[in-house]
Amino acid sequence: MEAVLYCYDGEKPTFKLTADPEGNDDGGRPYDLPKGYHVEETKDGLQIMGELPCTLEEHNGKPVLVDQKSRKAYLLERSRRITQRREEMGMTRQELADALGVTLMEVYQWETYEVEIGTAVLGRIAKVLDCETMDLIN
């Protein structure tokens, strides 16, 4: 299960489930939720739910899901869409790198978000992985 989280930069980053109407966020990024958690519309708006609503905190610039009921906290990771699609296609990182004419290290950095991918390269990746560019980012 995924949730799109919007990061609001200020003195300390803040993560929310809704976009800022004035555009003062990062545009939203998909994050993987731990097993057993989901996003639900409640009377208070969108909430990440376990047995009870959970909260989002920030730790070292990353979102943390805090479940008060179970007394657990989960560091959330961005969804790895390129990795997922590559594995669905039965390709290794090296095979993707060879098809794109790049190094294995570049593919690794893209898949782990160490380096942001330009739109032109993202389009080439989508073509090799036989999908739409938007499938890799939304």
PyRosetta script that sets phi, psi and omega in degrees:
from pyrosetta import init, pose_from_sequence

init()
pose = pose_from_sequence("MEAVLYCYDGEKPTFKLTADPEGNDDGGRPYDLPKGYHVEETKDGLQIMGELPCTLEEHNGKPVLVDQKSRKAYLLERSRRITQRREEMGMTRQELADALGVTLMEVYQWETYEVEIGTAVLGRIAKVLDCETMDLIN")
pose.set_psi(1, 141.0)
pose.set_omega(1, -179.7)
pose.set_phi(2, -118.9)
pose.set_psi(2, 159.5)
pose.set_omega(2, 171.8)
pose.set_phi(3, -138.6)
pose.set_psi(3, 138.0)
pose.set_omega(3, 174.6)
pose.set_phi(4, -88.1)
pose.set_psi(4, 120.8)
pose.set_omega(4, 179.3)
pose.set_phi(5, -110.8)
pose.set_psi(5, 139.5)
pose.set_omega(5, 179.0)
pose.set_phi(6, -107.3)
pose.set_psi(6, 128.7)
pose.set_omega(6, -179.7)
pose.set_phi(7, -100.6)
pose.set_psi(7, 125.5)
pose.set_omega(7, 175.9)
pose.set_phi(8, -104.2)
pose.set_psi(8, 117.1)
pose.set_omega(8, 179.7)
pose.set_phi(9, -86.6)
pose.set_psi(9, 132.7)
pose.set_omega(9, 175.1)
pose.set_phi(10, -148.8)
pose.set_psi(10, -144.4)
pose.set_omega(10, 174.7)
pose.set_phi(11, -60.6)
pose.set_psi(11, -36.9)
pose.set_omega(11, 177.9)
pose.set_phi(12, -137.4)
pose.set_psi(12, 132.1)
pose.set_omega(12, -179.3)
pose.set_phi(13, -58.8)
pose.set_psi(13, 144.4)
pose.set_omega(13, 176.9)
pose.set_phi(14, -125.6)
pose.set_psi(14, 138.3)
pose.set_omega(14, 180.0)
pose.set_phi(15, -111.7)
pose.set_psi(15, 134.4)
pose.set_omega(15, 179.2)
pose.set_phi(16, -138.2)
pose.set_psi(16, 164.5)
pose.set_omega(16, 179.5)
pose.set_phi(17, -90.7)
pose.set_psi(17, -3.0)
pose.set_omega(17, -178.6)
pose.set_phi(18, -126.0)
pose.set_psi(18, 148.5)
pose.set_omega(18, 179.0)
pose.set_phi(19, -77.0)
pose.set_psi(19, 151.9)
pose.set_omega(19, 175.5)
pose.set_phi(20, -77.6)
pose.set_psi(20, 127.2)
pose.set_omega(20, -178.4)
pose.set_phi(21, -59.9)
pose.set_psi(21, -23.3)
pose.set_omega(21, 179.9)
pose.set_phi(22, -94.6)
pose.set_psi(22, 3.3)
pose.set_omega(22, 176.3)
pose.set_phi(23, 78.4)
pose.set_psi(23, 22.4)
pose.set_omega(23, -179.2)
pose.set_phi(24, -89.7)
pose.set_psi(24, 43.9)
pose.set_omega(24, 178.2)
pose.set_phi(25, -139.2)
pose.set_psi(25, -178.9)
pose.set_omega(25, -176.5)
pose.set_phi(26, -86.2)
pose.set_psi(26, 6.2)
pose.set_omega(26, -179.7)
pose.set_phi(27, 90.5)
pose.set_psi(27, -7.9)
pose.set_omega(27, 177.6)
pose.set_phi(28, 90.1)
pose.set_psi(28, 138.8)
pose.set_omega(28, 178.0)
pose.set_phi(29, -136.6)
pose.set_psi(29, 141.8)
pose.set_omega(29, 177.5)
pose.set_phi(30, -77.1)
pose.set_psi(30, 135.8)
pose.set_omega(30, 176.8)
pose.set_phi(31, -126.1)
pose.set_psi(31, 145.5)
pose.set_omega(31, 176.5)
pose.set_phi(32, -80.5)
pose.set_psi(32, 132.5)
pose.set_omega(32, 175.1)
pose.set_phi(33, -94.0)
pose.set_psi(33, 148.8)
pose.set_omega(33, 176.2)
pose.set_phi(34, -63.3)
pose.set_psi(34, 158.3)
pose.set_omega(34, 178.2)
pose.set_phi(35, -57.6)
pose.set_psi(35, 136.1)
pose.set_omega(35, 178.4)
pose.set_phi(36, 93.5)
pose.set_psi(36, -0.5)
pose.set_omega(36, 179.7)
pose.set_phi(37, -116.2)
pose.set_psi(37, 149.7)
pose.set_omega(37, -179.9)
pose.set_phi(38, -153.3)
pose.set_psi(38, 166.3)
pose.set_omega(38, 176.3)
pose.set_phi(39, -96.2)
pose.set_psi(39, 135.4)
pose.set_omega(39, -177.3)
pose.set_phi(40, -139.1)
pose.set_psi(40, 142.4)
pose.set_omega(40, 173.9)
pose.set_phi(41, -80.7)
pose.set_psi(41, 123.3)
pose.set_omega(41, 177.9)
pose.set_phi(42, -120.8)
pose.set_psi(42, 177.4)
pose.set_omega(42, 178.2)
pose.set_phi(43, -63.0)
pose.set_psi(43, -21.3)
pose.set_omega(43, 178.4)
pose.set_phi(44, -94.6)
pose.set_psi(44, 6.6)
pose.set_omega(44, -177.5)
pose.set_phi(45, 105.1)
pose.set_psi(45, -164.9)
pose.set_omega(45, 179.3)
pose.set_phi(46, -68.4)
pose.set_psi(46, 137.4)
pose.set_omega(46, 179.8)
pose.set_phi(47, -139.0)
pose.set_psi(47, 145.7)
pose.set_omega(47, 168.1)
pose.set_phi(48, -86.5)
pose.set_psi(48, 127.7)
pose.set_omega(48, -173.9)
pose.set_phi(49, -115.7)
pose.set_psi(49, 137.6)
pose.set_omega(49, 163.3)
pose.set_phi(50, -110.2)
pose.set_psi(50, -122.3)
pose.set_omega(50, 170.1)
pose.set_phi(51, -73.0)
pose.set_psi(51, -33.6)
pose.set_omega(51, 177.9)
pose.set_phi(52, -130.0)
pose.set_psi(52, 167.2)
pose.set_omega(52, 176.3)
pose.set_phi(53, -58.9)
pose.set_psi(53, 143.7)
pose.set_omega(53, 179.1)
pose.set_phi(54, -109.1)
pose.set_psi(54, 168.1)
pose.set_omega(54, 177.7)
pose.set_phi(55, -115.7)
pose.set_psi(55, 159.2)
pose.set_omega(55, 174.3)
pose.set_phi(56, -108.3)
pose.set_psi(56, 129.9)
pose.set_omega(56, 176.6)
pose.set_phi(57, -121.7)
pose.set_psi(57, 178.1)
pose.set_omega(57, 178.7)
pose.set_phi(58, -122.9)
pose.set_psi(58, 138.1)
pose.set_omega(58, 174.4)
pose.set_phi(59, -141.5)
pose.set_psi(59, 117.3)
pose.set_omega(59, -179.1)
pose.set_phi(60, 52.1)
pose.set_psi(60, 39.8)
pose.set_omega(60, 176.9)
pose.set_phi(61, 79.7)
pose.set_psi(61, 6.2)
pose.set_omega(61, -178.4)
pose.set_phi(62, -115.4)
pose.set_psi(62, 150.5)
pose.set_omega(62, 178.1)
pose.set_phi(63, -78.5)
pose.set_psi(63, 140.5)
pose.set_omega(63, 177.4)
pose.set_phi(64, -124.7)
pose.set_psi(64, 128.0)
pose.set_omega(64, 175.8)
pose.set_phi(65, -88.9)
pose.set_psi(65, 122.6)
pose.set_omega(65, -178.6)
pose.set_phi(66, -111.5)
pose.set_psi(66, 120.6)
pose.set_omega(66, 178.7)
pose.set_phi(67, -108.5)
pose.set_psi(67, 100.9)
pose.set_omega(67, -177.3)
pose.set_phi(68, -64.8)
pose.set_psi(68, -36.2)
pose.set_omega(68, -177.4)
pose.set_phi(69, -61.4)
pose.set_psi(69, -49.5)
pose.set_omega(69, -178.6)
pose.set_phi(70, -88.5)
pose.set_psi(70, -4.8)
pose.set_omega(70, -179.5)
pose.set_phi(71, 59.2)
pose.set_psi(71, 44.0)
pose.set_omega(71, 179.3)
pose.set_phi(72, -126.9)
pose.set_psi(72, 154.4)
pose.set_omega(72, 174.4)
pose.set_phi(73, -132.1)
pose.set_psi(73, 138.0)
pose.set_omega(73, -178.2)
pose.set_phi(74, -123.1)
pose.set_psi(74, 124.0)
pose.set_omega(74, 172.1)
pose.set_phi(75, -74.7)
pose.set_psi(75, 119.0)
pose.set_omega(75, -176.6)
pose.set_phi(76, -84.9)
pose.set_psi(76, 141.4)
pose.set_omega(76, 177.9)
pose.set_phi(77, -111.6)
pose.set_psi(77, 146.0)
pose.set_omega(77, 176.1)
pose.set_phi(78, -63.3)
pose.set_psi(78, 144.6)
pose.set_omega(78, 177.9)
pose.set_phi(79, -63.9)
pose.set_psi(79, 136.7)
pose.set_omega(79, -177.1)
pose.set_phi(80, -100.3)
pose.set_psi(80, 77.6)
pose.set_omega(80, -174.5)
pose.set_phi(81, -66.0)
pose.set_psi(81, -40.0)
pose.set_omega(81, 180.0)
pose.set_phi(82, -64.7)
pose.set_psi(82, -45.3)
pose.set_omega(82, 178.6)
pose.set_phi(83, -59.1)
pose.set_psi(83, -47.2)
pose.set_omega(83, -178.8)
pose.set_phi(84, -59.6)
pose.set_psi(84, -47.2)
pose.set_omega(84, -177.8)
pose.set_phi(85, -67.4)
pose.set_psi(85, -40.9)
pose.set_omega(85, 179.0)
pose.set_phi(86, -60.2)
pose.set_psi(86, -44.7)
pose.set_omega(86, -179.7)
pose.set_phi(87, -67.6)
pose.set_psi(87, -36.4)
pose.set_omega(87, 175.2)
pose.set_phi(88, -60.0)
pose.set_psi(88, -35.0)
pose.set_omega(88, -179.9)
pose.set_phi(89, -80.2)
pose.set_psi(89, -6.0)
pose.set_omega(89, -180.0)
pose.set_phi(90, 74.0)
pose.set_psi(90, 25.9)
pose.set_omega(90, -179.0)
pose.set_phi(91, -100.7)
pose.set_psi(91, 148.2)
pose.set_omega(91, 171.2)
pose.set_phi(92, -88.5)
pose.set_psi(92, 167.3)
pose.set_omega(92, 174.9)
pose.set_phi(93, -60.7)
pose.set_psi(93, -40.3)
pose.set_omega(93, -178.7)
pose.set_phi(94, -63.4)
pose.set_psi(94, -41.0)
pose.set_omega(94, 178.7)
pose.set_phi(95, -63.9)
pose.set_psi(95, -39.5)
pose.set_omega(95, 176.7)
pose.set_phi(96, -66.0)
pose.set_psi(96, -43.3)
pose.set_omega(96, 178.3)
pose.set_phi(97, -59.2)
pose.set_psi(97, -45.8)
pose.set_omega(97, 179.5)
pose.set_phi(98, -62.2)
pose.set_psi(98, -42.2)
pose.set_omega(98, -179.7)
pose.set_phi(99, -65.3)
pose.set_psi(99, -29.9)
pose.set_omega(99, -179.5)
pose.set_phi(100, -93.0)
pose.set_psi(100, -12.1)
pose.set_omega(100, -178.0)
pose.set_phi(101, 71.7)
pose.set_psi(101, 36.0)
pose.set_omega(101, 178.9)
pose.set_phi(102, -126.7)
pose.set_psi(102, 177.0)
pose.set_omega(102, -179.9)
pose.set_phi(103, -85.3)
pose.set_psi(103, 159.2)
pose.set_omega(103, 175.3)
pose.set_phi(104, -58.7)
pose.set_psi(104, -39.0)
pose.set_omega(104, 180.0)
pose.set_phi(105, -61.8)
pose.set_psi(105, -39.2)
pose.set_omega(105, 178.7)
pose.set_phi(106, -62.7)
pose.set_psi(106, -44.5)
pose.set_omega(106, 179.0)
pose.set_phi(107, -61.9)
pose.set_psi(107, -44.2)
pose.set_omega(107, 178.1)
pose.set_phi(108, -58.7)
pose.set_psi(108, -46.0)
pose.set_omega(108, -179.0)
pose.set_phi(109, -63.6)
pose.set_psi(109, -37.3)
pose.set_omega(109, 177.3)
pose.set_phi(110, -67.3)
pose.set_psi(110, -44.9)
pose.set_omega(110, -176.7)
pose.set_phi(111, -66.7)
pose.set_psi(111, -28.8)
pose.set_omega(111, -178.1)
pose.set_phi(112, -102.8)
pose.set_psi(112, 9.3)
pose.set_omega(112, 177.5)
pose.set_phi(113, 61.3)
pose.set_psi(113, 25.5)
pose.set_omega(113, 174.6)
pose.set_phi(114, -72.9)
pose.set_psi(114, -27.8)
pose.set_omega(114, 179.2)
pose.set_phi(115, -132.9)
pose.set_psi(115, 132.7)
pose.set_omega(115, 176.2)
pose.set_phi(116, -73.4)
pose.set_psi(116, 142.8)
pose.set_omega(116, -178.0)
pose.set_phi(117, -96.1)
pose.set_psi(117, 133.9)
pose.set_omega(117, 174.0)
pose.set_phi(118, -72.0)
pose.set_psi(118, 158.5)
pose.set_omega(118, -176.6)
pose.set_phi(119, -64.6)
pose.set_psi(119, -34.2)
pose.set_omega(119, 179.6)
pose.set_phi(120, -64.6)
pose.set_psi(120, -44.6)
pose.set_omega(120, 179.6)
pose.set_phi(121, -67.3)
pose.set_psi(121, -39.8)
pose.set_omega(121, 178.7)
pose.set_phi(122, -60.5)
pose.set_psi(122, -39.0)
pose.set_omega(122, 175.8)
pose.set_phi(123, -62.7)
pose.set_psi(123, -40.2)
pose.set_omega(123, 177.8)
pose.set_phi(124, -66.3)
pose.set_psi(124, -40.1)
pose.set_omega(124, 178.3)
pose.set_phi(125, -62.6)
pose.set_psi(125, -45.0)
pose.set_omega(125, 179.9)
pose.set_phi(126, -59.7)
pose.set_psi(126, -40.0)
pose.set_omega(126, 180.0)
pose.set_phi(127, -63.7)
pose.set_psi(127, -45.4)
pose.set_omega(127, 179.6)
pose.set_phi(128, -64.5)
pose.set_psi(128, -37.6)
pose.set_omega(128, -177.9)
pose.set_phi(129, -88.5)
pose.set_psi(129, 8.0)
pose.set_omega(129, 175.3)
pose.set_phi(130, 53.6)
pose.set_psi(130, 52.8)
pose.set_omega(130, 177.8)
pose.set_phi(131, -148.5)
pose.set_psi(131, 177.3)
pose.set_omega(131, 177.2)
pose.set_phi(132, -84.9)
pose.set_psi(132, 149.6)
pose.set_omega(132, 177.4)
pose.set_phi(133, -54.2)
pose.set_psi(133, -41.8)
pose.set_omega(133, -178.6)
pose.set_phi(134, -63.7)
pose.set_psi(134, -24.6)
pose.set_omega(134, 176.8)
pose.set_phi(135, -64.9)
pose.set_psi(135, -23.7)
pose.set_omega(135, -177.5)
pose.set_phi(136, -91.2)
pose.set_psi(136, -11.1)
pose.set_omega(136, -178.4)
pose.set_phi(137, -122.3)
pose.set_psi(137, -19.7)
pose.set_omega(137, 179.3)
pose.set_phi(138, -114.9)
pose.dump_pdb("model.pdb")
